[in-house]
Amino acid sequence: MVHVALVQNVLRLLERHGVGWDPLPALGVIAASVAGSLLVAWMLFTFVEKPAMRLLTRRRRSATHTSPAGARLG
């Protein structure tokens, strides 16, 4: 979800006013955008999504297998 906003803002900051990109700087901008997107996505997952899931989900009890009353195995 963050990659579109990050790439758009990077390109907006590096606006070339109609001038094209040379191949090497363009590859650098693409690589930096991908790396930045991955970093921000990992940070959101680690520091926002995981704590939120721990907070909002109920704890599961350990599964104990009990047999119905009166039922015997064997």
N, CA, C and O atoms as a CHARMM CRD file, in Angstrom:
* protein
*
  296
    1    1 MET  N      0.80200  -1.19800   0.00000 PROA 1      0.00000
    2    1 MET  CA     0.00000   0.00000   0.00000 PROA 1      0.00000
    3    1 MET  C      0.84900   1.26700   0.00000 PROA 1      0.00000
    4    1 MET  O      0.40200   2.31700  -0.46200 PROA 1      0.00000
    5    2 VAL  N      2.03400   1.17300   0.50100 PROA 2      0.00000
    6    2 VAL  CA     2.85600   2.37100   0.61900 PROA 2      0.00000
    7    2 VAL  C      3.67600   2.63800  -0.62800 PROA 2      0.00000
    8    2 VAL  O      4.17900   3.74700  -0.81000 PROA 2      0.00000
    9    3 HSD  N      3.81900   1.64600  -1.48700 PROA 3      0.00000
   10    3 HSD  CA     4.73700   1.81100  -2.61100 PROA 3      0.00000
   11    3 HSD  C      4.28500   2.88100  -3.59100 PROA 3      0.00000
   12    3 HSD  O      5.11800   3.61100  -4.12800 PROA 3      0.00000
   13    4 VAL  N      3.00000   2.99000  -3.83100 PROA 4      0.00000
   14    4 VAL  CA     2.51200   3.99200  -4.78800 PROA 4      0.00000
   15    4 VAL  C      2.78500   5.40000  -4.26600 PROA 4      0.00000
   16    4 VAL  O      3.27500   6.25500  -5.00300 PROA 4      0.00000
   17    5 ALA  N      2.46900   5.63800  -3.00200 PROA 5      0.00000
   18    5 ALA  CA     2.69000   6.96900  -2.42400 PROA 5      0.00000
   19    5 ALA  C      4.17300   7.31700  -2.40300 PROA 5      0.00000
   20    5 ALA  O      4.55300   8.44600  -2.71200 PROA 5      0.00000
   21    6 LEU  N      5.00700   6.35100  -2.03900 PROA 6      0.00000
   22    6 LEU  CA     6.44000   6.61300  -1.98200 PROA 6      0.00000
   23    6 LEU  C      7.01000   6.91500  -3.36000 PROA 6      0.00000
   24    6 LEU  O      7.75600   7.88100  -3.52000 PROA 6      0.00000
   25    7 VAL  N      6.67400   6.11100  -4.34800 PROA 7      0.00000
   26    7 VAL  CA     7.20400   6.32100  -5.70000 PROA 7      0.00000
   27    7 VAL  C      6.70900   7.65600  -6.26800 PROA 7      0.00000
   28    7 VAL  O      7.48100   8.38900  -6.88600 PROA 7      0.00000
   29    8 GLN  N      5.43500   7.97000  -6.06300 PROA 8      0.00000
   30    8 GLN  CA     4.90900   9.23700  -6.56900 PROA 8      0.00000
   31    8 GLN  C      5.61500  10.43000  -5.92700 PROA 8      0.00000
   32    8 GLN  O      5.94600  11.39900  -6.61000 PROA 8      0.00000
   33    9 ASN  N      5.84400  10.36300  -4.62700 PROA 9      0.00000
   34    9 ASN  CA     6.50800  11.48000  -3.95500 PROA 9      0.00000
   35    9 ASN  C      7.97700  11.59100  -4.34400 PROA 9      0.00000
   36    9 ASN  O      8.50300  12.69800  -4.46300 PROA 9      0.00000
   37   10 VAL  N      8.63900  10.46500  -4.54300 PROA 10     0.00000
   38   10 VAL  CA    10.03200  10.51200  -5.00000 PROA 10     0.00000
   39   10 VAL  C     10.09600  11.15400  -6.38400 PROA 10     0.00000
   40   10 VAL  O     10.93000  12.02700  -6.62600 PROA 10     0.00000
   41   11 LEU  N      9.22800  10.72900  -7.28300 PROA 11     0.00000
   42   11 LEU  CA     9.23600  11.31600  -8.62900 PROA 11     0.00000
   43   11 LEU  C      8.83800  12.79100  -8.60700 PROA 11     0.00000
   44   11 LEU  O      9.35200  13.58400  -9.39700 PROA 11     0.00000
   45   12 ARG  N      7.94000  13.15700  -7.72000 PROA 12     0.00000
   46   12 ARG  CA     7.54100  14.56000  -7.60500 PROA 12     0.00000
   47   12 ARG  C      8.72300  15.40500  -7.10600 PROA 12     0.00000
   48   12 ARG  O      8.94500  16.51900  -7.58100 PROA 12     0.00000
   49   13 LEU  N      9.47300  14.85900  -6.14800 PROA 13     0.00000
   50   13 LEU  CA    10.63500  15.59600  -5.64000 PROA 13     0.00000
   51   13 LEU  C     11.74700  15.70600  -6.68100 PROA 13     0.00000
   52   13 LEU  O     12.48700  16.69000  -6.70900 PROA 13     0.00000
   53   14 LEU  N     11.85600  14.69600  -7.53000 PROA 14     0.00000
   54   14 LEU  CA    12.89900  14.68900  -8.55300 PROA 14     0.00000
   55   14 LEU  C     12.36200  15.11300  -9.91900 PROA 14     0.00000
   56   14 LEU  O     12.87200  14.67700 -10.95100 PROA 14     0.00000
   57   15 GLU  N     11.35200  15.94700  -9.92500 PROA 15     0.00000
   58   15 GLU  CA    10.70400  16.35100 -11.17800 PROA 15     0.00000
   59   15 GLU  C     11.72600  16.94800 -12.14200 PROA 15     0.00000
   60   15 GLU  O     12.54900  17.78600 -11.77400 PROA 15     0.00000
   61   16 ARG  N     11.64400  16.49300 -13.37000 PROA 16     0.00000
   62   16 ARG  CA    12.63200  16.89200 -14.37400 PROA 16     0.00000
   63   16 ARG  C     12.09100  17.94300 -15.35200 PROA 16     0.00000
   64   16 ARG  O     12.82100  18.36000 -16.25100 PROA 16     0.00000
   65   17 HSD  N     10.87100  18.37100 -15.20800 PROA 17     0.00000
   66   17 HSD  CA    10.24600  19.39500 -16.06200 PROA 17     0.00000
   67   17 HSD  C     10.31600  19.03600 -17.53500 PROA 17     0.00000
   68   17 HSD  O     10.75400  19.83300 -18.36400 PROA 17     0.00000
   69   18 GLY  N      9.87400  17.81800 -17.84800 PROA 18     0.00000
   70   18 GLY  CA     9.79900  17.38800 -19.24200 PROA 18     0.00000
   71   18 GLY  C     11.08000  16.81900 -19.81200 PROA 18     0.00000
   72   18 GLY  O     11.09000  16.36100 -20.95400 PROA 18     0.00000
   73   19 VAL  N     12.15400  16.83400 -19.05300 PROA 19     0.00000
   74   19 VAL  CA    13.42200  16.28300 -19.52800 PROA 19     0.00000
   75   19 VAL  C     13.46000  14.80300 -19.14600 PROA 19     0.00000
   76   19 VAL  O     13.12300  14.43200 -18.02200 PROA 19     0.00000
   77   20 GLY  N     13.87200  13.97100 -20.09100 PROA 20     0.00000
   78   20 GLY  CA    13.92400  12.53500 -19.83300 PROA 20     0.00000
   79   20 GLY  C     15.06300  12.15500 -18.89600 PROA 20     0.00000
   80   20 GLY  O     15.90500  12.98000 -18.54400 PROA 20     0.00000
   81   21 TRP  N     15.06700  10.89400 -18.50700 PROA 21     0.00000
   82   21 TRP  CA    16.09000  10.35400 -17.61400 PROA 21     0.00000
   83   21 TRP  C     17.13100   9.58600 -18.42000 PROA 21     0.00000
   84   21 TRP  O     16.79300   8.91000 -19.39200 PROA 21     0.00000
   85   22 ASP  N     18.37100   9.68700 -18.02600 PROA 22     0.00000
   86   22 ASP  CA    19.40500   8.81700 -18.56900 PROA 22     0.00000
   87   22 ASP  C     19.21600   7.43700 -17.93200 PROA 22     0.00000
   88   22 ASP  O     18.67800   7.33800 -16.82900 PROA 22     0.00000
   89   23 PRO  N     19.65000   6.37800 -18.60900 PROA 23     0.00000
   90   23 PRO  CA    19.37400   5.02800 -18.09100 PROA 23     0.00000
   91   23 PRO  C     19.95900   4.74300 -16.70300 PROA 23     0.00000
   92   23 PRO  O     19.26700   4.16700 -15.86400 PROA 23     0.00000
   93   24 LEU  N     21.18500   5.12100 -16.44300 PROA 24     0.00000
   94   24 LEU  CA    21.79700   4.79700 -15.15500 PROA 24     0.00000
   95   24 LEU  C     21.12700   5.51600 -13.98700 PROA 24     0.00000
   96   24 LEU  O     20.81400   4.86400 -12.99000 PROA 24     0.00000
   97   25 PRO  N     20.89200   6.82100 -14.06100 PROA 25     0.00000
   98   25 PRO  CA    20.16500   7.47300 -12.95700 PROA 25     0.00000
   99   25 PRO  C     18.73600   6.95100 -12.80800 PROA 25     0.00000
  100   25 PRO  O     18.21700   6.87200 -11.69400 PROA 25     0.00000
  101   26 ALA  N     18.10400   6.59600 -13.91900 PROA 26     0.00000
  102   26 ALA  CA    16.74500   6.05700 -13.83700 PROA 26     0.00000
  103   26 ALA  C     16.73800   4.72800 -13.08300 PROA 26     0.00000
  104   26 ALA  O     15.85500   4.48900 -12.25900 PROA 26     0.00000
  105   27 LEU  N     17.71100   3.86800 -13.35700 PROA 27     0.00000
  106   27 LEU  CA    17.81000   2.60500 -12.63500 PROA 27     0.00000
  107   27 LEU  C     18.08900   2.83700 -11.15600 PROA 27     0.00000
  108   27 LEU  O     17.57800   2.11200 -10.30300 PROA 27     0.00000
  109   28 GLY  N     18.88900   3.83400 -10.85600 PROA 28     0.00000
  110   28 GLY  CA    19.15600   4.16200  -9.45000 PROA 28     0.00000
  111   28 GLY  C     17.90600   4.62700  -8.72100 PROA 28     0.00000
  112   28 GLY  O     17.66100   4.22900  -7.58200 PROA 28     0.00000
  113   29 VAL  N     17.11600   5.47000  -9.37900 PROA 29     0.00000
  114   29 VAL  CA    15.87300   5.95300  -8.77100 PROA 29     0.00000
  115   29 VAL  C     14.89500   4.79900  -8.58000 PROA 29     0.00000
  116   29 VAL  O     14.22700   4.71500  -7.55000 PROA 29     0.00000
  117   30 ILE  N     14.80800   3.91000  -9.56900 PROA 30     0.00000
  118   30 ILE  CA    13.91300   2.76000  -9.45200 PROA 30     0.00000
  119   30 ILE  C     14.36300   1.85000  -8.31200 PROA 30     0.00000
  120   30 ILE  O     13.54000   1.42100  -7.50300 PROA 30     0.00000
  121   31 ALA  N     15.65400   1.55400  -8.24100 PROA 31     0.00000
  122   31 ALA  CA    16.16400   0.68600  -7.17900 PROA 31     0.00000
  123   31 ALA  C     15.95200   1.31000  -5.79600 PROA 31     0.00000
  124   31 ALA  O     15.56900   0.61800  -4.85300 PROA 31     0.00000
  125   32 ALA  N     16.19900   2.59500  -5.68200 PROA 32     0.00000
  126   32 ALA  CA    15.99700   3.26800  -4.39300 PROA 32     0.00000
  127   32 ALA  C     14.51900   3.29000  -4.01300 PROA 32     0.00000
  128   32 ALA  O     14.18200   3.14300  -2.83900 PROA 32     0.00000
  129   33 SER  N     13.63600   3.47200  -4.99500 PROA 33     0.00000
  130   33 SER  CA    12.20200   3.46800  -4.71600 PROA 33     0.00000
  131   33 SER  C     11.73200   2.09800  -4.25700 PROA 33     0.00000
  132   33 SER  O     10.94300   1.99500  -3.31700 PROA 33     0.00000
  133   34 VAL  N     12.20500   1.05400  -4.90400 PROA 34     0.00000
  134   34 VAL  CA    11.82100  -0.30800  -4.50900 PROA 34     0.00000
  135   34 VAL  C     12.34500  -0.61400  -3.11000 PROA 34     0.00000
  136   34 VAL  O     11.61700  -1.15200  -2.27600 PROA 34     0.00000
  137   35 ALA  N     13.60800  -0.27400  -2.85100 PROA 35     0.00000
  138   35 ALA  CA    14.18300  -0.52600  -1.52700 PROA 35     0.00000
  139   35 ALA  C     13.45100   0.27400  -0.44500 PROA 35     0.00000
  140   35 ALA  O     13.17500  -0.24500   0.63700 PROA 35     0.00000
  141   36 GLY  N     13.14600   1.51300  -0.73800 PROA 36     0.00000
  142   36 GLY  CA    12.41000   2.34000   0.22100 PROA 36     0.00000
  143   36 GLY  C     11.01000   1.80900   0.48000 PROA 36     0.00000
  144   36 GLY  O     10.53700   1.81900   1.61600 PROA 36     0.00000
  145   37 SER  N     10.34700   1.34600  -0.57200 PROA 37     0.00000
  146   37 SER  CA     9.00300   0.77900  -0.41500 PROA 37     0.00000
  147   37 SER  C      9.03400  -0.47100   0.45000 PROA 37     0.00000
  148   37 SER  O      8.18600  -0.65100   1.32300 PROA 37     0.00000
  149   38 LEU  N     10.01200  -1.32900   0.20400 PROA 38     0.00000
  150   38 LEU  CA    10.13500  -2.54000   1.01900 PROA 38     0.00000
  151   38 LEU  C     10.42600  -2.20400   2.47700 PROA 38     0.00000
  152   38 LEU  O      9.87500  -2.82900   3.38300 PROA 38     0.00000
  153   39 LEU  N     11.28000  -1.23000   2.70000 PROA 39     0.00000
  154   39 LEU  CA    11.61300  -0.83200   4.05600 PROA 39     0.00000
  155   39 LEU  C     10.39000  -0.27900   4.79100 PROA 39     0.00000
  156   39 LEU  O     10.11500  -0.66000   5.92900 PROA 39     0.00000
  157   40 VAL  N      9.66700   0.61700   4.13500 PROA 40     0.00000
  158   40 VAL  CA     8.48800   1.21500   4.77400 PROA 40     0.00000
  159   40 VAL  C      7.40400   0.15900   4.99600 PROA 40     0.00000
  160   40 VAL  O      6.74600   0.17200   6.03600 PROA 40     0.00000
  161   41 ALA  N      7.20600  -0.75400   4.04200 PROA 41     0.00000
  162   41 ALA  CA     6.21000  -1.82000   4.21300 PROA 41     0.00000
  163   41 ALA  C      6.58800  -2.73200   5.37400 PROA 41     0.00000
  164   41 ALA  O      5.72100  -3.12000   6.15700 PROA 41     0.00000
  165   42 TRP  N      7.87200  -3.08300   5.49800 PROA 42     0.00000
  166   42 TRP  CA     8.32000  -3.92100   6.61000 PROA 42     0.00000
  167   42 TRP  C      8.11800  -3.20400   7.94000 PROA 42     0.00000
  168   42 TRP  O      7.68500  -3.81500   8.91800 PROA 42     0.00000
  169   43 MET  N      8.43200  -1.90400   7.97800 PROA 43     0.00000
  170   43 MET  CA     8.25500  -1.14300   9.21300 PROA 43     0.00000
  171   43 MET  C      6.79300  -1.08100   9.62300 PROA 43     0.00000
  172   43 MET  O      6.47800  -1.22900  10.80400 PROA 43     0.00000
  173   44 LEU  N      5.89300  -0.86400   8.66700 PROA 44     0.00000
  174   44 LEU  CA     4.46600  -0.84600   8.97600 PROA 44     0.00000
  175   44 LEU  C      3.99900  -2.19900   9.49500 PROA 44     0.00000
  176   44 LEU  O      3.23700  -2.27100  10.45900 PROA 44     0.00000
  177   45 PHE  N      4.45400  -3.26400   8.85700 PROA 45     0.00000
  178   45 PHE  CA     4.06700  -4.60000   9.29600 PROA 45     0.00000
  179   45 PHE  C      4.56900  -4.88000  10.70500 PROA 45     0.00000
  180   45 PHE  O      3.83100  -5.39100  11.54700 PROA 45     0.00000
  181   46 THR  N      5.83000  -4.54200  10.95400 PROA 46     0.00000
  182   46 THR  CA     6.44300  -4.86000  12.24000 PROA 46     0.00000
  183   46 THR  C      5.91700  -3.99600  13.37500 PROA 46     0.00000
  184   46 THR  O      5.64700  -4.50100  14.46400 PROA 46     0.00000
  185   47 PHE  N      5.76900  -2.70800  13.13300 PROA 47     0.00000
  186   47 PHE  CA     5.45700  -1.79500  14.22700 PROA 47     0.00000
  187   47 PHE  C      3.99600  -1.37200  14.30500 PROA 47     0.00000
  188   47 PHE  O      3.60300  -0.74200  15.28700 PROA 47     0.00000
  189   48 VAL  N      3.17300  -1.69700  13.29900 PROA 48     0.00000
  190   48 VAL  CA     1.76700  -1.31600  13.33100 PROA 48     0.00000
  191   48 VAL  C      0.87500  -2.54800  13.24700 PROA 48     0.00000
  192   48 VAL  O      0.04500  -2.77200  14.12800 PROA 48     0.00000
  193   49 GLU  N      1.03500  -3.34600  12.20300 PROA 49     0.00000
  194   49 GLU  CA     0.10500  -4.44600  11.97700 PROA 49     0.00000
  195   49 GLU  C      0.23200  -5.56100  13.00800 PROA 49     0.00000
  196   49 GLU  O     -0.77900  -6.02100  13.53700 PROA 49     0.00000
  197   50 LYS  N      1.44500  -6.00200  13.30400 PROA 50     0.00000
  198   50 LYS  CA     1.61300  -7.08200  14.27900 PROA 50     0.00000
  199   50 LYS  C      1.12800  -6.67600  15.67500 PROA 50     0.00000
  200   50 LYS  O      0.39800  -7.44800  16.29800 PROA 50     0.00000
  201   51 PRO  N      1.49900  -5.49900  16.19400 PROA 51     0.00000
  202   51 PRO  CA     0.95400  -5.11600  17.50400 PROA 51     0.00000
  203   51 PRO  C     -0.56300  -4.94800  17.48500 PROA 51     0.00000
  204   51 PRO  O     -1.23100  -5.27800  18.46500 PROA 51     0.00000
  205   52 ALA  N     -1.10600  -4.44700  16.39800 PROA 52     0.00000
  206   52 ALA  CA    -2.56000  -4.29800  16.31800 PROA 52     0.00000
  207   52 ALA  C     -3.24800  -5.65700  16.33400 PROA 52     0.00000
  208   52 ALA  O     -4.27800  -5.82200  16.98800 PROA 52     0.00000
  209   53 MET  N     -2.69200  -6.62400  15.62500 PROA 53     0.00000
  210   53 MET  CA    -3.28300  -7.96200  15.62900 PROA 53     0.00000
  211   53 MET  C     -3.18200  -8.59700  17.01400 PROA 53     0.00000
  212   53 MET  O     -4.11300  -9.27700  17.44800 PROA 53     0.00000
  213   54 ARG  N     -2.08000  -8.38800  17.70600 PROA 54     0.00000
  214   54 ARG  CA    -1.96300  -8.92000  19.06500 PROA 54     0.00000
  215   54 ARG  C     -2.97500  -8.26900  19.99600 PROA 54     0.00000
  216   54 ARG  O     -3.51900  -8.92100  20.88800 PROA 54     0.00000
  217   55 LEU  N     -3.22200  -6.99200  19.78900 PROA 55     0.00000
  218   55 LEU  CA    -4.14200  -6.26300  20.64700 PROA 55     0.00000
  219   55 LEU  C     -5.59500  -6.61800  20.35300 PROA 55     0.00000
  220   55 LEU  O     -6.39900  -6.73800  21.27700 PROA 55     0.00000
  221   56 LEU  N     -5.93500  -6.78600  19.09100 PROA 56     0.00000
  222   56 LEU  CA    -7.33000  -6.93500  18.70400 PROA 56     0.00000
  223   56 LEU  C     -7.82200  -8.37200  18.59300 PROA 56     0.00000
  224   56 LEU  O     -9.03000  -8.59500  18.50200 PROA 56     0.00000
  225   57 THR  N     -6.94200  -9.33400  18.59800 PROA 57     0.00000
  226   57 THR  CA    -7.39700 -10.71800  18.49400 PROA 57     0.00000
  227   57 THR  C     -7.38500 -11.36300  19.86900 PROA 57     0.00000
  228   57 THR  O     -6.57700 -11.03900  20.73900 PROA 57     0.00000
  229   58 ARG  N     -8.32200 -12.29400  20.02100 PROA 58     0.00000
  230   58 ARG  CA    -8.40000 -13.00900  21.28600 PROA 58     0.00000
  231   58 ARG  C     -7.33200 -14.08500  21.32400 PROA 58     0.00000
  232   58 ARG  O     -6.95100 -14.64200  20.29400 PROA 58     0.00000
  233   59 ARG  N     -6.86200 -14.36400  22.50300 PROA 59     0.00000
  234   59 ARG  CA    -5.90500 -15.44700  22.69400 PROA 59     0.00000
  235   59 ARG  C     -6.63200 -16.77100  22.53200 PROA 59     0.00000
  236   59 ARG  O     -7.74400 -16.94900  23.02700 PROA 59     0.00000
  237   60 ARG  N     -6.00100 -17.68000  21.84600 PROA 60     0.00000
  238   60 ARG  CA    -6.56500 -19.01600  21.70900 PROA 60     0.00000
  239   60 ARG  C     -6.10600 -19.86200  22.88200 PROA 60     0.00000
  240   60 ARG  O     -4.94900 -19.81700  23.30000 PROA 60     0.00000
  241   61 ARG  N     -7.03800 -20.62200  23.39000 PROA 61     0.00000
  242   61 ARG  CA    -6.66000 -21.55000  24.45200 PROA 61     0.00000
  243   61 ARG  C     -5.97700 -22.74400  23.82700 PROA 61     0.00000
  244   61 ARG  O     -6.21500 -23.08400  22.66800 PROA 61     0.00000
  245   62 SER  N     -5.12800 -23.37300  24.60800 PROA 62     0.00000
  246   62 SER  CA    -4.47600 -24.56000  24.08100 PROA 62     0.00000
  247   62 SER  C     -5.52500 -25.64600  23.90900 PROA 62     0.00000
  248   62 SER  O     -6.41100 -25.80900  24.74700 PROA 62     0.00000
  249   63 ALA  N     -5.41800 -26.36800  22.84100 PROA 63     0.00000
  250   63 ALA  CA    -6.40500 -27.39400  22.53000 PROA 63     0.00000
  251   63 ALA  C     -6.21900 -28.58100  23.45900 PROA 63     0.00000
  252   63 ALA  O     -5.18100 -29.24200  23.44900 PROA 63     0.00000
  253   64 THR  N     -7.23100 -28.83800  24.25400 PROA 64     0.00000
  254   64 THR  CA    -7.20700 -30.01600  25.11400 PROA 64     0.00000
  255   64 THR  C     -8.26700 -30.96500  24.59600 PROA 64     0.00000
  256   64 THR  O     -9.42000 -30.58300  24.39700 PROA 64     0.00000
  257   65 HSD  N     -7.87500 -32.17300  24.38700 PROA 65     0.00000
  258   65 HSD  CA    -8.80300 -33.16600  23.85200 PROA 65     0.00000
  259   65 HSD  C     -9.49600 -33.85800  25.00800 PROA 65     0.00000
  260   65 HSD  O     -8.87700 -34.60100  25.77000 PROA 65     0.00000
  261   66 THR  N    -10.76200 -33.61100  25.12600 PROA 66     0.00000
  262   66 THR  CA   -11.55500 -34.28200  26.14400 PROA 66     0.00000
  263   66 THR  C    -12.59800 -35.12400  25.44800 PROA 66     0.00000
  264   66 THR  O    -13.17200 -34.73400  24.43100 PROA 66     0.00000
  265   67 SER  N    -12.82100 -36.25400  26.00500 PROA 67     0.00000
  266   67 SER  CA   -13.83800 -37.12900  25.41400 PROA 67     0.00000
  267   67 SER  C    -15.18000 -36.81800  26.06900 PROA 67     0.00000
  268   67 SER  O    -15.22900 -36.39600  27.22400 PROA 67     0.00000
  269   68 PRO  N    -16.25300 -37.02400  25.33900 PROA 68     0.00000
  270   68 PRO  CA   -17.58200 -36.77100  25.91100 PROA 68     0.00000
  271   68 PRO  C    -17.81000 -37.65200  27.12700 PROA 68     0.00000
  272   68 PRO  O    -17.23000 -38.73300  27.23200 PROA 68     0.00000
  273   69 ALA  N    -18.63600 -37.20200  28.02800 PROA 69     0.00000
  274   69 ALA  CA   -18.91600 -37.94700  29.25500 PROA 69     0.00000
  275   69 ALA  C    -19.48300 -39.32600  28.91500 PROA 69     0.00000
  276   69 ALA  O    -20.40100 -39.44700  28.10400 PROA 69     0.00000
  277   70 GLY  N    -18.93700 -40.34300  29.53400 PROA 70     0.00000
  278   70 GLY  CA   -19.44200 -41.68700  29.34500 PROA 70     0.00000
  279   70 GLY  C    -18.83300 -42.41100  28.16600 PROA 70     0.00000
  280   70 GLY  O    -19.03400 -43.61800  28.02500 PROA 70     0.00000
  281   71 ALA  N    -18.09500 -41.72100  27.31600 PROA 71     0.00000
  282   71 ALA  CA   -17.49900 -42.39900  26.16000 PROA 71     0.00000
  283   71 ALA  C    -16.16500 -43.00100  26.56500 PROA 71     0.00000
  284   71 ALA  O    -15.33400 -42.34500  27.19400 PROA 71     0.00000
  285   72 ARG  N    -15.97700 -44.24200  26.19800 PROA 72     0.00000
  286   72 ARG  CA   -14.72300 -44.91200  26.51000 PROA 72     0.00000
  287   72 ARG  C    -14.08000 -45.37900  25.21700 PROA 72     0.00000
  288   72 ARG  O    -14.73800 -45.86700  24.29700 PROA 72     0.00000
  289   73 LEU  N    -12.78200 -45.21100  25.18700 PROA 73     0.00000
  290   73 LEU  CA   -12.04700 -45.67500  24.02900 PROA 73     0.00000
  291   73 LEU  C    -11.47000 -47.03900  24.33600 PROA 73     0.00000
  292   73 LEU  O    -11.05300 -47.29100  25.46600 PROA 73     0.00000
  293   74 GLY  N    -11.44000 -47.90300  23.37400 PROA 74     0.00000
  294   74 GLY  CA   -10.77400 -49.16400  23.60400 PROA 74     0.00000
  295   74 GLY  C    -11.59800 -50.27200  23.29400 PROA 74     0.00000
  296   74 GLY  O    -11.17100 -51.41700  23.43800 PROA 74     0.00000
